[in-house]
Amino acid sequence: MNNLIKGEKHDWEMVIGLEIHAQVKSNSKLFSSSSTKFGSSPNSQVSLVDAAMPGMLPVINKYCVEQAVKTGVGLNAKINNYSVFDRKNYFYADLPQGYQISQYKYPIVGEGKVTIDFKDGTSKDIRIVRLHLEQDAGKSLHDQNPSKTYVDLNRSGVALMEIVSEPDIRTPDEAGMYISKIRSILMYLDTCDGNMQEGSLRADVNISVRKPGDKYGTRCEIKNLNSIKFIKQAINYEAKRQIEILESGGSIEQNTMLFNTSTGKTRPMRNKEEAHDYRYFPDPDLLPLEISKEEIGKIKSSIPELPDELKNKFIETYKLSNYDASVLTAEKQTSDYFNETINSDSELKNHAKIVVNWITSELFSLLNKNNQDLNNSPVSPENLGQLIKLISTNEISGKIAKDVLEDMFSSGKTARQIVDEKDLQQVTDHGEITKVIDEVIAENPKMVEQYLAGKDKLLGFFVGQAMKLTKGKANPKMLNDILKQKLNKKN
Amino acid sequence: MKIDKNTINKIARLSRIKLDDKESEDYIKDLNSILDWVEQLNEVNTENVEPLSNISSSILPKREDVSNDTNSSDEILENAPDKLEGFFAVPKVVE
């Protein structure tokens, strides 16, 4: 695979690392009992601890610690028995403490790795440097008033897991696949809801460019990207910007950048040289966090099947391709739906590939068209299973099944009901099909002549006519076979 | 390590404290004598000694993940110099 970008003078390679911020799925915040619910009225979920009133002390949420450990296990990472909370000091209106409680030198989770799968069947490991726990900041609204910024502290103090990758990523697509994979693992583990629109999952991207084989170049960091599309756009723009500077003889200044989602451009943040002096030191309000081997063991044993394991199981059990299996397991709701569908009838196990196709192409495109999600699909796994069984037993043709699925989708009826009501059973009676074909041949003597003279394409015309007469219900294979036989006899 | 005028200005800026020349001079003197005093610790051999994050030997207390649904927004906003419809209103910060 060629991952290089063509420059004016020579080829360039991107070197990319991601810092992903994932909100821990919990009821209450990391160090206070305020609710973490999204979308509540401003400042309604702020305790005196979150507002940093003098004398308030943080008390850690046990569940958030367990969620971080669980995630670490899911990332094949080392869990540290001993970790320390530090203060990261900076002034900002949505950070009432004047510091963020984070982990610096001793994070809760150490080195790990995740695997990304490419369409061509190959895969690549992306190494994880660490995962640490920290507090989220509040939210600032800048665009409501020309001279004011409005601050809502509901998010302030919600637990975040920061997952830092090694600079192992080489293309925007790989970056997209990496964050999708992390999101998928988090959602299987149920440690983060993965909702990028609501900001539960967002990323900072570190990027530099180099001539292939050279040492790493100077990097820039693009802050706070909350969609895979924006991550790719920002990387593409930033790489191009850096290459242009380098090719015209300039050098890259290490900088923190912001990405403007409407122009698709990056620009440097102001005041960054000061913002980067965080003066970390251990938070005197918090003792070190110690987790025993037993606790880690207990959490490990509670881990559900993860996408990679499930993928291998699907490949083995149902003989699916690596790609089909990774599409099915990318989202938990998809693999759950597939499992329920294929287990709804014992016959379906032998038609796994058909089940995959009906879920990932037909059902998905209907859901997309109607702006719906698999979670609230109007077609249940059992009903889809029934439809597929009707196809696999030749009761209805695949073409008619598509119409039936659309009907199921809008009416909520079962496949059986629709097929019975509309009388859609496939015609597999030899005599009946022959009769129709005879009719078509008799009615179109000129076409028959042309066909026999060598215009093979006309076969499609006869098939179409015969299908029309049977209202699309004739078994296509039988129709084709009998038609060819009849026409060739005329020769 | 020595604290000079540049360092003191930087620390003051990071702490959002305004110092006049006289104050800067005083702080340079104070901080330097504190540093000198702390320097004494270098005389102790700390090889193979893990850094200490906290002098207490007790265990970090943890709470269960239970949220209370008290809305204290009135109290929270009570001291705010400026507010609007439940938000704190601060001078515009644009990044």
Interface residues (C-beta under 8 A of the other chain):
Chain A: S26 N27 S28 S33 S34 S35 T36 S41 P42 N43 S44 Q45 V46 S47 L48 A51 V59 I60 N61 K62 Y63 C64 V65 V84 N89 F91 Y92 A93 Y106 S140 L141 H142 N145 P146 S147 K148 T149 Y150 V151 D152 L153 L258 M269 R270 E274 D277 R279 P282 P284 L286 L287 P288 L289 E290
Chain B: K10 R13 L14 R16 S53 N54 S56 S58 I59 L60 P61 K62 R63 E64 D65 V66 S67 N68 D69 T70 N71 S72 S73 E75 I76 L77 D82 L84 E85 G86 F87 F88 A89 V90 P91 K92 V93 V94 E95
